[in-house]
């Protein structure tokens, strides 16, 4: 309750000291680029005293925001675009004010649980009659002072931490395959069998990691990849036709993790190229092929699939929420962004994110929604990634310090991460945390709260493939 009262007072103070911006003054102010993704929790609307509100881009001294915003909420919300006006201008139009002196004209969107909207205004907020939680990805220009309005109001400079080489491009070779008679381009990053991992490393010229624990993955979180060991010659794992997948990102229950099934043509049968799971199962039923399911599991994120592909971005100002820079269909390589984090013991770790669940966060970071991953949310052998909700400003997923990931390239490596949120009880006491031990220490003394990330009350998991040395492992 005290935290809420202090926050409300802070908002009222900011609003009370915000003053009128004319177009002439605004035009003379410098432009600043901002880009971040953050989760906001609603509170009682201080302007109306009924309903709930959260300010995403608060009124800031001499500032106007212009840009776009993508959001997902656990219930329908309206986006409010606020424009500061005078009392004389306020007659006959919807307004919002806290103190009666600083008045804002209001433009509202229709109520929805997710959308991408453009805006220009003095402030941006969300509102609803009921409490809500919303995750928003903001891309904007600020004409005037930057968005660190709290530190300017309280005259406290928030500490920052920016790591060298926070985001590094990495080129990964793509393999070809089929799904439902359509072409698939995919990458192989991890395999639970060392012999196969070594074979694919040599074949692709790129280090495929050995991850023995992947064989424990819940069956319902696995796709199937059909691998041919005889028949039509081709570029498959063993020199025969391309592999066939049982699902793709076009399906809600997609997963990048696939259990391997071995397909071999029986003696006396005339091989032909099979391009779908249905064709394979029919051939097995007709006794033309032998099908052997194995306990070998591969991490095979699909980059291009029938009817779609992963989104690319040509942004150069910020790569924190970018996953892919380029897909080269001629050279058959995809350029991912490897994000820097601290590993479990504090050593530098890089990872890529090729898939996630639930749909909202997956859309915000531009990766395929992999609904089947949620089936492993309660497994005690998957990894964890810690994102920071407040504290020291930095390149982390939520705009604060870099993430900490508790998996490394050893016998315990597992490239599926459950997402946790770390929140400092007191922003002013925040300091860099660089290991799992650091988090546990601050958690035990009550300095931080650690909670499961559950946007829209759904489990949040990501394919967190570790890339050990991006500068040298460039395909």
HELIX and SHEET records of a PDB file:
HELIX    1   1 UNK A    2  UNK A   17  1                                  16    
HELIX    2   2 UNK A   23  UNK A   27  1                                   5    
HELIX    3   3 UNK A   88  UNK A   90  5                                   3    
HELIX    4   4 UNK A  149  UNK A  154  1                                   6    
HELIX    5   5 UNK A  194  UNK A  204  1                                  11    
HELIX    6   6 UNK A  212  UNK A  216  5                                   5    
HELIX    7   7 UNK A  219  UNK A  221  5                                   3    
HELIX    8   8 UNK A  277  UNK A  285  1                                   9    
HELIX    9   9 UNK A  359  UNK A  364  1                                   6    
HELIX   10  10 UNK A  371  UNK A  376  5                                   6    
HELIX   11  11 UNK A  427  UNK A  429  5                                   3    
HELIX   12  12 UNK A  436  UNK A  444  1                                   9    
HELIX   13  13 UNK A  455  UNK A  457  5                                   3    
SHEET    1   A 5 UNK A  31  UNK A  41  0                                        
SHEET    2   A 5 UNK A 133  UNK A 143 -1                                        
SHEET    3   A 5 UNK A  64  UNK A  85 -1                                        
SHEET    4   A 5 UNK A 103  UNK A 108 -1                                        
SHEET    5   A 5 UNK A  95  UNK A  97 -1                                        
SHEET    1   B 4 UNK A  31  UNK A  41  0                                        
SHEET    2   B 4 UNK A 133  UNK A 143 -1                                        
SHEET    3   B 4 UNK A  64  UNK A  85 -1                                        
SHEET    4   B 4 UNK A 112  UNK A 121 -1                                        
SHEET    1   C 6 UNK A  31  UNK A  41  0                                        
SHEET    2   C 6 UNK A 133  UNK A 143 -1                                        
SHEET    3   C 6 UNK A  64  UNK A  85 -1                                        
SHEET    4   C 6 UNK A 123  UNK A 128 -1                                        
SHEET    5   C 6 UNK A  52  UNK A  57 -1                                        
SHEET    6   C 6 UNK A  43  UNK A  44 -1                                        
SHEET    1   D 2 UNK A 160  UNK A 161  0                                        
SHEET    2   D 2 UNK A 393  UNK A 394  1                                        
SHEET    1   E 3 UNK A 167  UNK A 173  0                                        
SHEET    2   E 3 UNK A 333  UNK A 342 -1                                        
SHEET    3   E 3 UNK A 324  UNK A 328 -1                                        
SHEET    1   F 4 UNK A 167  UNK A 173  0                                        
SHEET    2   F 4 UNK A 333  UNK A 342 -1                                        
SHEET    3   F 4 UNK A 348  UNK A 357 -1                                        
SHEET    4   F 4 UNK A 368  UNK A 369  1                                        
SHEET    1   G 7 UNK A 167  UNK A 173  0                                        
SHEET    2   G 7 UNK A 333  UNK A 342 -1                                        
SHEET    3   G 7 UNK A 348  UNK A 357 -1                                        
SHEET    4   G 7 UNK A 461  UNK A 467 -1                                        
SHEET    5   G 7 UNK A 416  UNK A 424 -1                                        
SHEET    6   G 7 UNK A 383  UNK A 388  1                                        
SHEET    7   G 7 UNK A 404  UNK A 405 -1                                        
SHEET    1   H 6 UNK A 167  UNK A 173  0                                        
SHEET    2   H 6 UNK A 333  UNK A 342 -1                                        
SHEET    3   H 6 UNK A 348  UNK A 357 -1                                        
SHEET    4   H 6 UNK A 461  UNK A 467 -1                                        
SHEET    5   H 6 UNK A 416  UNK A 424 -1                                        
SHEET    6   H 6 UNK A 448  UNK A 452 -1                                        
SHEET    1   I10 UNK A 209  UNK A 210  0                                        
SHEET    2   I10 UNK A 190  UNK A 191  1                                        
SHEET    3   I10 UNK A 289  UNK A 299 -1                                        
SHEET    4   I10 UNK A 257  UNK A 265 -1                                        
SHEET    5   I10 UNK A 223  UNK A 228  1                                        
SHEET    6   I10 UNK A 243  UNK A 245 -1                                        
SHEET    7   I10 UNK A 175  UNK A 179  1                                        
SHEET    8   I10 UNK A 182  UNK A 186 -1                                        
SHEET    9   I10 UNK A 302  UNK A 305 -1                                        
SHEET   10   I10 UNK A 308  UNK A 309 -1                                        
END                                                                             
